[in-house]
């Protein structure tokens, strides 16, 4: 098996606190390939950051992109992943 990591830019949808908008997301995509296949058998994302600003209030949000959902909290003007 081979694993690759690359930083990618994606479009996503941010929802929460009664609001919704499209946004730009920068993330590290981790792809796992079997043998010499050109198609990954597994794709996961880490270090997902919203790169464009907004005037949304602080609170809890959900970011959806490329079939993945991440729970975030906006605090001090920045979105942070919830654990």
C-alpha positions in Angstrom: 0.0 0.0 0.0 1.1 3.5 -0.8 -0.1 6.7 1.0 0.2 10.2 -0.4 -0.4 13.5 1.2 -1.1 16.7 -0.6 -2.5 20.1 0.3 -5.7 20.8 -1.7 -8.2 23.7 -2.2 -11.8 22.7 -2.2 -15.2 24.4 -2.1 -17.5 23.6 0.9 -20.7 24.6 2.6 -20.7 26.1 6.1 -23.9 25.8 8.1 -24.9 26.8 11.6 -26.4 29.5 13.8 -29.3 29.8 11.3 -26.9 30.7 8.4 -25.4 29.0 5.4 -22.7 29.9 2.8 -20.3 28.4 0.4 -16.6 28.7 1.4 -13.1 28.0 0.3 -11.4 25.2 2.2 -7.7 24.3 2.4 -7.0 20.8 3.6 -4.4 18.0 3.6 -5.8 15.1 1.6 -4.4 11.6 2.6 -5.0 9.0 -0.1 -4.3 5.3 0.3 -3.6 3.2 -2.8 -3.4 -0.6 -3.1 -0.6 -2.0 -5.1 -0.1 0.1 -8.3 -3.7 1.3 -8.6 -4.4 4.8 -9.8 -7.6 5.1 -7.8 -7.4 5.5 -4.0 -9.1 2.9 -1.8 -9.4 5.4 1.0 -9.3 9.2 1.2 -9.2 11.2 4.5 -8.7 14.9 5.3 -6.8 16.6 8.1 -5.9 20.2 8.9 -9.0 21.6 7.3 -9.1 25.4 7.3 -11.7 27.9 6.0 -9.6 30.4 4.1 -12.2 33.1 3.4 -13.7 35.4 6.0 -17.3 36.1 7.0 -19.3 38.0 9.5 -21.0 35.0 11.1 -21.4 35.1 14.9 -19.5 32.9 17.2 -21.1 29.5 17.7 -21.2 25.9 16.4 -21.0 25.1 12.7 -20.8 22.2 10.3 -18.5 22.2 7.3 -19.3 19.9 4.5 -17.0 19.3 1.5 -16.2 16.4 -0.8 -18.6 14.1 1.0 -17.1 14.8 4.4 -18.5 16.7 7.4 -16.6 18.4 10.1 -17.9 20.0 13.3 -16.5 23.5 14.0 -16.8 26.2 16.6 -16.2 29.8 15.7 -14.4 31.6 18.5 -12.5 34.8 18.4 -13.2 35.1 14.7 -11.6 31.7 13.9 -13.1 28.3 13.1 -11.8 25.5 15.3 -12.5 21.8 15.0 -14.6 20.4 17.8 -13.4 17.3 19.6 
